[in-house]
Amino acid sequence: MGNTVITTSTDEIRKMKDYYSKYISPKVPPGGIFAAKTPSCSITAYKSGKVLFQGKDGELEAARWGQPAAKTAKSAQQTASHLPANISSMSIIGSDEVGTGDYFGPITVVAAYVKKEDLPLLKELGVQDSKNLKDDKIIEIAKQLVKVVPYSLLTLHNRKYNDMQGSGMSQGKLKALLHNQAIGHVLNKIAPEKPEAILIDQFAKEEIYYSHLKGQRNIMRENVYFSTKAEGIHLAVAAASMIARYAFVQHFEKLGEKAGFVLPKGAGAQVDVAAARLIKSKGAHCLPDFVKLHFANTGKAMKIAGK
């Protein structure tokens, strides 16, 4: 497990605190602003502007917010150079996913095609980085988006997720398969028209992404680019993220109805308590339909439930 440190602004740290609000820890070290723990990473932000990411996905999670402090200038230059200079004004397919860090609920992946002439309309609708918006606003905008942009939504429900993950597939491989499939669906929808580029919100290095797809038919490679914080690079990714969030929230609410009580999002302590309640009311055998079993929350919930 490595440590990754980035240096950022107070405003950015405030955004990070909001983004990780579901995972906030009550214990903050001296000189710290906040501490959070996701299923695969611990994040600690300090008043100095430094943010420490620790854990198996520390480097990947840090990449959402910036580059390691010692490599900022060089890495930023490399990131900028690998994308077309005018990508933000191109007609592109953007793809993103929601739900990977939530114990309850599915993973939703969306690819959406936004033509350059429709960019002003999306701005008018309020499309932006979804980390800046609450769910009710995202849903309001997404309901309009689904009427104006060609998109593909794929939902990997808990039961199938657990079966696939249990067979040896990593979450990264599952996401790669879903992104590739969703992009292929959109390409078919808009054919014979072709996007000027395809932009994937990066969750793995390019070579790892394609290694996950080995053996698959119809691997999308033409004009495909990867970038962290892709929602801020092109509105197509922001639109995909909003539609994915809208779908995730709908599925999440239905799951709550099935459980018989409101389920908490994220993977914090409140999730352990909710899962324990579910175990007590329906039995541990019901968990595969509600949760991502491999999360550490499963063991904690079983302990709380006395199983």
Secondary structure as the mmCIF struct_conf table of DSSP 4:
data_model
#
loop_
_struct_conf.conf_type_id
_struct_conf.id
_struct_conf.beg_label_comp_id
_struct_conf.beg_label_asym_id
_struct_conf.beg_label_seq_id
_struct_conf.end_label_comp_id
_struct_conf.end_label_asym_id
_struct_conf.end_label_seq_id
STRN STRN1 ASN A 3 THR A 7
HELX_RH_AL_P HELX_RH_AL_P1 THR A 10 TYR A 19
TURN_TY1_P TURN_TY1_P1 TYR A 20 TYR A 20
HELX_RH_3T_P HELX_RH_3T_P1 SER A 21 TYR A 23
STRN STRN2 ILE A 24 ILE A 24
BEND BEND1 PRO A 26 PRO A 26
TURN_TY1_P TURN_TY1_P2 PRO A 30 GLY A 31
STRN STRN3 GLY A 32 THR A 38
TURN_TY1_P TURN_TY1_P3 PRO A 39 SER A 40
STRN STRN4 CYS A 41 TYR A 46
TURN_TY1_P TURN_TY1_P4 LYS A 47 SER A 48
BEND BEND2 GLY A 49 GLY A 49
STRN STRN5 LYS A 50 GLN A 54
BEND BEND3 GLY A 55 GLY A 55
TURN_TY1_P TURN_TY1_P5 LYS A 56 ASP A 57
HELX_RH_AL_P HELX_RH_AL_P2 GLY A 58 ALA A 62
TURN_TY1_P TURN_TY1_P6 ALA A 63 TRP A 65
HELX_RH_3T_P HELX_RH_3T_P2 ALA A 69 LYS A 71
HELX_RH_AL_P HELX_RH_AL_P3 THR A 72 HIS A 82
BEND BEND4 LEU A 83 LEU A 83
TURN_TY1_P TURN_TY1_P7 ALA A 85 ASN A 86
HELX_RH_3T_P HELX_RH_3T_P3 ILE A 87 SER A 89
BEND BEND5 MET A 90 MET A 90
STRN STRN6 ILE A 92 VAL A 98
TURN_TY1_P TURN_TY1_P8 THR A 100 GLY A 101
BEND BEND6 TYR A 103 TYR A 103
STRN STRN7 PHE A 104 PHE A 104
BEND BEND7 GLY A 105 GLY A 105
STRN STRN8 ILE A 107 VAL A 114
HELX_RH_3T_P HELX_RH_3T_P4 LYS A 116 ASP A 118
HELX_RH_AL_P HELX_RH_AL_P4 LEU A 119 LEU A 125
TURN_TY1_P TURN_TY1_P9 GLY A 126 GLY A 126
HELX_RH_3T_P HELX_RH_3T_P5 SER A 130 ASN A 132
BEND BEND8 LEU A 133 LEU A 133
HELX_RH_AL_P HELX_RH_AL_P5 ASP A 135 VAL A 148
BEND BEND9 VAL A 149 VAL A 149
STRN STRN9 TYR A 151 LEU A 156
HELX_RH_AL_P HELX_RH_AL_P6 ASN A 158 GLY A 166
TURN_TY1_P TURN_TY1_P10 SER A 167 GLY A 168
HELX_RH_AL_P HELX_RH_AL_P7 GLN A 171 ILE A 190
TURN_TY1_P TURN_TY1_P11 ALA A 191 PRO A 192
BEND BEND10 GLU A 196 GLU A 196
STRN STRN10 ALA A 197 ASP A 201
BEND BEND11 PHE A 203 ALA A 204
HELX_RH_AL_P HELX_RH_AL_P8 GLU A 206 HIS A 212
TURN_TY1_P TURN_TY1_P12 LEU A 213 GLY A 215
BEND BEND12 ARG A 217 ASN A 218
TURN_TY1_P TURN_TY1_P13 GLU A 222 ASN A 223
STRN STRN11 VAL A 224 SER A 227
TURN_TY1_P TURN_TY1_P14 THR A 228 LYS A 229
HELX_RH_3T_P HELX_RH_3T_P6 ALA A 230 GLY A 232
TURN_TY1_P TURN_TY1_P15 ILE A 233 ILE A 233
HELX_RH_AL_P HELX_RH_AL_P9 LEU A 235 ALA A 259
TURN_TY1_P TURN_TY1_P16 GLY A 260 GLY A 260
BEND BEND13 PHE A 261 PHE A 261
HELX_LH_PP_P HELX_LH_PP_P1 VAL A 262 LYS A 265
BEND BEND14 GLY A 266 GLY A 268
HELX_RH_AL_P HELX_RH_AL_P10 ALA A 269 LYS A 282
HELX_RH_3T_P HELX_RH_3T_P7 ALA A 284 ASP A 289
TURN_TY1_P TURN_TY1_P17 PHE A 290 PHE A 290
STRN STRN12 VAL A 291 VAL A 291
TURN_TY1_P TURN_TY1_P18 LEU A 293 HIS A 294
BEND BEND15 PHE A 295 PHE A 295
TURN_TY1_P TURN_TY1_P19 ALA A 296 ALA A 296
HELX_RH_AL_P HELX_RH_AL_P11 ASN A 297 ALA A 305
TURN_TY1_P TURN_TY1_P20 GLY A 306 GLY A 306
#
